[in-house]
Amino acid sequence: MAHDITSIKNDACLARIHQAARLGRIILRAHANTEARNGNAHAHDIRHAIRTATRAIVQGVKVRLEGGTDIDGDGLVVVVREVHCGLVVITVF
């Protein structure tokens, strides 16, 4: 199966994000924590969703992570921004 440039870029981005998550380089912004709590999720759920995400969609400076789950197996979409030290979680839903 041939990959287009966008899909290769998204796959490479997902690999970098998984690496940052494995190294614990995740910063949760206050908004992300609030949104998570509103959805009965916690920081460990967000980290799990990032580690289990199967798809990254690059949207300018933000990356939408889909296909990940919280620790109970429920789907959780996470939007992050890559920074030099790792990831900043912007929001979850």
Backbone as JSON, one array per atom type, in Angstrom:
{
  "sequence": "MAHDITSIKNDACLARIHQAARLGRIILRAHANTEARNGNAHAHDIRHAIRTATRAIVQGVKVRLEGGTDIDGDGLVVVVREVHCGLVVITVF",
  "N": [[0.85, -1.18, 0.0], [0.65, 2.12, -0.93], [1.89, 5.08, 0.57], [0.85, 8.4, 1.11], [2.37, 11.69, 1.26], [1.27, 13.12, 3.45], [0.27, 11.07, 5.1], [2.65, 9.73, 5.75], [3.96, 11.77, 7.15], [2.18, 12.05, 9.32], [2.4, 9.48, 10.48], [5.11, 9.49, 11.26], [5.02, 11.54, 13.11], [3.31, 10.41, 15.05], [4.98, 8.36, 15.96], [7.04, 9.86, 17.17], [5.58, 11.06, 19.21], [4.68, 8.85, 20.7], [7.17, 7.99, 21.63], [7.93, 10.19, 23.26], [5.93, 9.96, 25.18], [6.57, 7.44, 26.29], [8.9, 8.16, 27.56], [7.95, 9.75, 29.52], [7.52, 12.44, 29.08], [5.39, 14.49, 29.27], [3.28, 17.2, 29.55], [0.58, 18.44, 31.26], [-1.81, 20.76, 30.51], [-3.8, 23.15, 32.33], [-6.39, 23.42, 31.26], [-6.71, 20.97, 29.91], [-6.68, 19.17, 32.06], [-9.02, 20.0, 33.37], [-10.98, 19.45, 31.39], [-10.64, 16.69, 31.2], [-11.4, 15.84, 33.8], [-14.07, 16.64, 33.72], [-15.03, 14.74, 32.02], [-14.81, 12.49, 33.52], [-12.22, 11.44, 33.57], [-8.72, 10.97, 34.27], [-5.32, 12.08, 34.9], [-3.68, 9.8, 34.46], [-5.29, 8.41, 32.69], [-5.19, 10.05, 30.44], [-2.47, 9.89, 29.77], [-2.37, 7.16, 29.14], [-4.09, 7.08, 26.94], [-2.61, 8.57, 25.11], [-0.35, 6.91, 24.8], [-1.58, 4.7, 23.63], [-2.7, 5.59, 21.31], [-3.62, 5.33, 17.9], [-3.6, 6.79, 15.65], [-2.42, 9.81, 14.3], [-3.2, 13.11, 13.63], [-2.0, 15.74, 12.05], [-2.48, 19.1, 12.66], [-1.71, 21.94, 11.83], [0.13, 23.48, 14.32], [-0.78, 21.82, 16.23], [-1.58, 18.44, 17.24], [-3.88, 15.97, 16.7], [-4.77, 13.17, 18.44], [-6.02, 10.03, 17.86], [-7.91, 7.0, 18.42], [-6.87, 6.04, 20.76], [-7.17, 4.8, 24.15], [-8.62, 5.15, 27.46], [-7.65, 3.94, 30.74], [-9.64, 2.14, 31.28], [-10.44, 1.24, 28.86], [-12.1, 2.82, 27.37], [-12.71, 5.04, 24.64], [-10.63, 7.87, 24.01], [-9.92, 11.0, 22.89], [-7.11, 12.96, 22.29], [-5.58, 16.11, 22.2], [-2.54, 17.45, 21.36], [0.49, 19.39, 21.6], [3.59, 19.38, 20.12], [6.65, 19.99, 21.73], [10.01, 21.1, 22.39], [10.85, 19.69, 24.67], [9.09, 17.62, 24.91], [5.71, 16.78, 25.11], [2.83, 18.87, 25.16], [-0.25, 18.68, 26.57], [-3.19, 19.78, 25.27], [-6.03, 19.61, 25.13], [-8.69, 17.28, 25.89], [-11.11, 14.86, 24.84]],
  "CA": [[0.0, 0.0, 0.0], [1.44, 3.35, -1.03], [1.56, 6.14, 1.53], [1.08, 9.75, 0.61], [3.24, 12.5, 2.13], [0.55, 13.44, 4.69], [0.22, 9.89, 5.95], [4.01, 9.5, 6.25], [4.19, 12.81, 8.15], [1.38, 11.71, 10.49], [2.99, 8.29, 11.09], [6.35, 9.9, 11.93], [4.6, 12.33, 14.25], [2.81, 9.48, 16.05], [6.14, 7.67, 16.53], [7.7, 10.8, 18.1], [4.69, 11.26, 20.37], [4.77, 7.62, 21.51], [8.48, 8.02, 22.29], [7.86, 11.19, 24.34], [5.08, 9.39, 26.23], [7.35, 6.39, 26.97], [9.91, 8.82, 28.4], [7.25, 10.54, 30.54], [7.65, 13.86, 28.75], [4.03, 14.98, 29.01], [2.85, 18.3, 30.41], [-0.87, 18.62, 31.15], [-2.28, 22.12, 30.76], [-4.95, 23.21, 33.23], [-7.6, 23.16, 30.48], [-6.79, 19.53, 29.66], [-7.07, 18.54, 33.32], [-10.43, 20.32, 33.6], [-11.78, 18.68, 30.42], [-10.56, 15.28, 31.59], [-12.24, 15.64, 34.98], [-15.47, 16.76, 33.29], [-15.36, 13.48, 31.37], [-14.46, 11.42, 34.47], [-10.9, 10.88, 33.28], [-7.65, 11.5, 35.1], [-4.03, 12.21, 34.2], [-3.2, 8.49, 34.0], [-6.09, 8.07, 31.51], [-4.66, 10.83, 29.32], [-1.19, 9.27, 29.4], [-2.67, 5.87, 28.5], [-4.65, 7.37, 25.61], [-1.5, 8.98, 24.24], [0.47, 5.73, 24.5], [-2.31, 3.72, 22.83], [-3.24, 6.22, 20.1], [-3.27, 4.62, 16.67], [-3.63, 7.73, 14.53], [-2.09, 11.21, 14.59], [-3.6, 14.01, 12.55], [-1.31, 17.02, 12.24], [-3.35, 20.24, 12.37], [-0.87, 23.1, 12.12], [1.06, 23.18, 15.41], [-1.42, 20.84, 17.1], [-1.74, 17.08, 16.72], [-5.03, 15.27, 17.26], [-4.49, 11.74, 18.58], [-7.24, 9.25, 17.87], [-7.75, 5.56, 18.55], [-6.36, 5.69, 22.08], [-8.18, 4.52, 25.18], [-8.25, 5.36, 28.86], [-7.25, 2.65, 31.34], [-10.81, 1.25, 31.28], [-10.7, 0.82, 27.5], [-12.98, 3.77, 26.7], [-12.01, 5.91, 23.7], [-10.3, 9.21, 24.48], [-9.17, 11.78, 21.89], [-6.21, 13.91, 22.97], [-4.94, 17.08, 21.31], [-1.27, 17.84, 21.95], [1.43, 20.18, 20.82], [4.96, 18.92, 20.36], [7.61, 21.01, 22.12], [11.36, 20.52, 22.42], [11.04, 18.79, 25.82], [8.1, 16.54, 24.89], [4.36, 17.08, 24.67], [1.92, 19.64, 26.0], [-1.61, 18.26, 26.29], [-4.01, 20.97, 25.18], [-7.39, 19.25, 25.53], [-9.11, 15.88, 25.71], [-12.56, 14.67, 24.75]],
  "C": [[0.89, 1.24, 0.0], [0.95, 4.36, 0.0], [1.77, 7.48, 0.86], [1.91, 10.52, 1.63], [2.56, 12.81, 3.47], [0.54, 12.25, 5.63], [1.59, 9.56, 6.53], [4.33, 10.51, 7.36], [3.44, 12.48, 9.44], [1.95, 10.5, 11.22], [4.26, 8.64, 11.85], [6.03, 10.7, 13.19], [4.12, 11.41, 15.38], [3.97, 8.74, 16.72], [6.88, 8.57, 17.52], [6.88, 10.98, 19.37], [4.72, 10.03, 21.28], [6.09, 7.58, 22.27], [8.47, 9.01, 23.46], [7.02, 10.65, 25.49], [5.82, 8.3, 27.0], [8.37, 6.99, 27.93], [9.28, 9.69, 29.49], [7.3, 12.03, 30.3], [6.3, 14.44, 28.32], [3.7, 16.06, 30.04], [1.35, 18.48, 30.19], [-1.22, 20.07, 31.47], [-3.52, 22.07, 31.63], [-6.24, 22.89, 32.48], [-7.79, 21.66, 30.23], [-7.22, 18.79, 30.91], [-8.54, 18.77, 33.6], [-11.33, 19.49, 32.67], [-11.78, 17.2, 30.78], [-11.47, 15.0, 32.78], [-13.72, 15.73, 34.63], [-15.94, 15.47, 32.61], [-15.02, 12.27, 32.22], [-13.17, 10.7, 34.12], [-9.87, 11.58, 34.16], [-6.35, 11.53, 34.31], [-3.53, 10.87, 33.68], [-4.01, 8.0, 32.79], [-5.57, 8.78, 30.27], [-3.35, 10.21, 28.84], [-1.41, 7.95, 28.66], [-3.21, 6.1, 27.1], [-3.57, 7.81, 24.63], [-0.67, 7.77, 23.83], [-0.24, 4.74, 23.58], [-2.91, 4.3, 21.56], [-2.73, 5.49, 18.86], [-3.19, 5.55, 15.47], [-3.31, 9.13, 15.02], [-2.5, 12.03, 13.37], [-2.99, 15.36, 12.85], [-2.24, 18.14, 11.77], [-2.59, 21.52, 12.72], [0.13, 22.74, 13.19], [0.49, 22.16, 16.39], [-1.49, 19.49, 16.41], [-2.91, 16.44, 17.46], [-4.71, 13.78, 17.26], [-5.8, 10.99, 18.73], [-6.92, 7.77, 18.03], [-7.2, 5.11, 19.88], [-7.5, 5.48, 23.07], [-7.67, 4.91, 26.56], [-7.95, 3.98, 29.47], [-8.4, 1.66, 31.42], [-11.17, 0.77, 29.88], [-11.67, 1.72, 26.74], [-12.16, 4.71, 25.82], [-11.79, 7.31, 24.27], [-9.45, 9.88, 23.41], [-8.37, 12.82, 22.65], [-5.61, 14.83, 21.91], [-3.69, 17.58, 22.03], [-0.54, 18.81, 21.03], [2.82, 19.66, 21.15], [5.83, 20.13, 20.71], [8.97, 20.33, 22.27], [11.56, 19.52, 23.57], [10.04, 17.65, 25.84], [6.77, 17.0, 24.34], [3.65, 17.98, 25.67], [0.53, 19.2, 25.6], [-2.5, 19.49, 26.37], [-5.44, 20.68, 25.64], [-7.62, 17.78, 25.3], [-10.62, 15.86, 25.56], [-12.85, 13.26, 24.3]]
}
